[in-house]
Amino acid sequence: MAWDPNRPVPWKKLMRLFGIYFVGAIIISFIFFRDQVGGGLLYGLVLGGILYATLAAAMVKFGWDPPALRTKESVAYGAERAAASSATTSSGKTSSATTSSARASTPAASRPKPPPTSRTSTGHNTPRKKRK
């Protein structure tokens, strides 16, 4: 996708997500590295947070939509669309175009089944004779 300057960046959600990571990193640091916790750790976490926020905002402008930043309405809308599409493909009243596009989207239907080999054949498999 292309850069869209009009696409809004959910700063509040980005900062809340960073805050969770920040608090988690501090707790883990206190548990495992008690002797080394100091200004350098906090400085690194703050700089990492600035870098995280900058990259995440740029990725949102490019169209990235992670589940943690989605609104409840967009999640509900996506669930409705998924339910509607599964209902139309599972019912027998679909058109042939819908059925063929649904079949083409599955990876198993896009390639033929390989021919059986001596190890995968379902026929009679005789055990190998042991050498004396």
Wavefront OBJ file of the C-alpha trace (Angstrom):
o trace
v 0.000 0.000 0.000
v 1.064 3.564 -0.512
v 1.673 6.214 2.113
v -1.607 7.924 3.031
v -1.118 11.184 4.967
v -4.866 11.306 5.706
v -4.877 7.928 7.473
v -5.212 8.581 11.243
v -2.618 7.227 13.676
v -4.111 5.920 16.948
v -1.497 7.552 19.206
v -3.369 6.760 22.409
v -3.459 3.027 21.609
v 0.169 3.039 20.426
v 1.318 4.664 23.649
v -0.808 2.309 25.769
v 0.754 -0.659 23.982
v 4.242 0.780 24.528
v 3.404 1.428 28.181
v 2.532 -2.237 28.656
v 5.836 -3.280 27.053
v 7.722 -0.675 29.101
v 6.284 -1.819 32.434
v 6.835 -5.465 31.493
v 10.474 -4.813 30.554
v 11.107 -2.978 33.829
v 9.545 -5.807 35.864
v 11.577 -8.442 34.024
v 14.723 -6.353 34.457
v 14.121 -6.043 38.199
v 13.574 -9.790 38.494
v 16.561 -10.989 36.459
v 19.073 -8.095 36.536
v 18.690 -6.429 39.956
v 22.320 -5.341 40.129
v 22.324 -3.746 36.661
v 19.071 -1.760 36.809
v 19.840 1.925 36.557
v 19.673 4.985 34.382
v 21.063 3.196 31.334
v 18.205 0.716 31.306
v 15.545 3.403 31.565
v 17.346 5.513 28.960
v 17.407 2.547 26.574
v 13.740 1.746 27.163
v 12.689 5.348 26.516
v 14.757 5.548 23.319
v 13.360 2.184 22.251
v 9.860 3.498 22.882
v 10.481 6.551 20.728
v 11.811 4.337 17.941
v 8.838 1.961 18.357
v 6.292 4.806 18.196
v 7.945 6.321 15.123
v 8.096 3.045 13.211
v 4.578 2.017 14.245
v 3.151 5.391 13.174
v 4.889 5.135 9.796
v 3.605 1.584 9.328
v 0.049 2.699 10.163
v 0.375 5.429 7.511
v 1.344 2.684 5.047
v -1.779 0.678 5.958
v -0.670 -1.657 8.765
v -3.670 -2.599 10.895
v -2.610 -4.856 13.781
v -5.302 -6.446 15.947
v -4.113 -4.539 19.042
v -4.881 -1.188 17.379
v -8.259 -2.077 15.850
v -11.446 -0.576 17.211
v -14.260 -2.766 18.481
v -16.403 -1.682 15.552
v -13.840 -2.743 12.942
v -13.330 -6.108 14.682
v -17.111 -6.669 14.754
v -17.400 -5.666 11.095
v -14.619 -8.085 10.128
v -16.294 -10.887 12.075
v -19.606 -10.184 10.328
v -17.919 -10.259 6.911
v -16.150 -13.525 7.729
v -19.390 -15.111 8.952
v -21.267 -13.931 5.882
v -18.628 -15.232 3.487
v -18.445 -18.616 5.244
v -22.244 -18.880 5.216
v -22.423 -18.212 1.484
v -19.660 -20.693 0.645
v -21.040 -23.451 2.902
v -24.604 -23.255 1.580
v -25.421 -25.125 -1.592
v -26.972 -22.055 -3.216
v -23.737 -20.361 -4.242
v -22.867 -19.499 -7.780
v -20.173 -21.408 -9.615
v -17.964 -18.301 -9.669
v -18.085 -18.022 -5.880
v -17.398 -21.720 -5.458
v -14.466 -21.720 -7.875
v -12.938 -18.634 -6.250
v -13.300 -20.244 -2.818
v -11.656 -23.413 -4.107
v -8.826 -21.476 -5.734
v -8.066 -19.658 -2.500
v -7.321 -22.868 -0.586
v -3.734 -24.053 -0.971
v -4.629 -27.761 -1.095
v -6.926 -27.314 -4.101
v -4.418 -25.264 -6.066
v -1.995 -28.157 -6.670
v -2.648 -31.758 -7.651
v -2.105 -34.645 -5.291
v 1.311 -36.242 -5.846
v 1.396 -39.832 -7.114
v 1.889 -42.565 -4.519
v 5.385 -43.854 -3.845
v 6.609 -47.070 -2.295
v 6.470 -45.432 1.135
v 3.091 -43.723 0.730
v 1.217 -46.340 -1.242
v -1.889 -47.786 0.367
v -1.371 -51.176 -1.263
v 0.160 -54.324 0.167
v 3.420 -53.507 1.924
v 5.577 -56.540 2.545
v 8.192 -56.201 5.255
v 11.811 -56.316 4.180
v 13.676 -59.521 4.750
v 16.333 -59.327 7.424
v 19.884 -60.216 6.514
v 21.437 -63.142 8.329
l 1 2 3 4 5 6 7 8 9 10 11 12 13 14 15 16 17 18 19 20 21 22 23 24 25 26 27 28 29 30 31 32 33 34 35 36 37 38 39 40 41 42 43 44 45 46 47 48 49 50 51 52 53 54 55 56 57 58 59 60 61 62 63 64 65 66 67 68 69 70 71 72 73 74 75 76 77 78 79 80 81 82 83 84 85 86 87 88 89 90 91 92 93 94 95 96 97 98 99 100 101 102 103 104 105 106 107 108 109 110 111 112 113 114 115 116 117 118 119 120 121 122 123 124 125 126 127 128 129 130 131 132
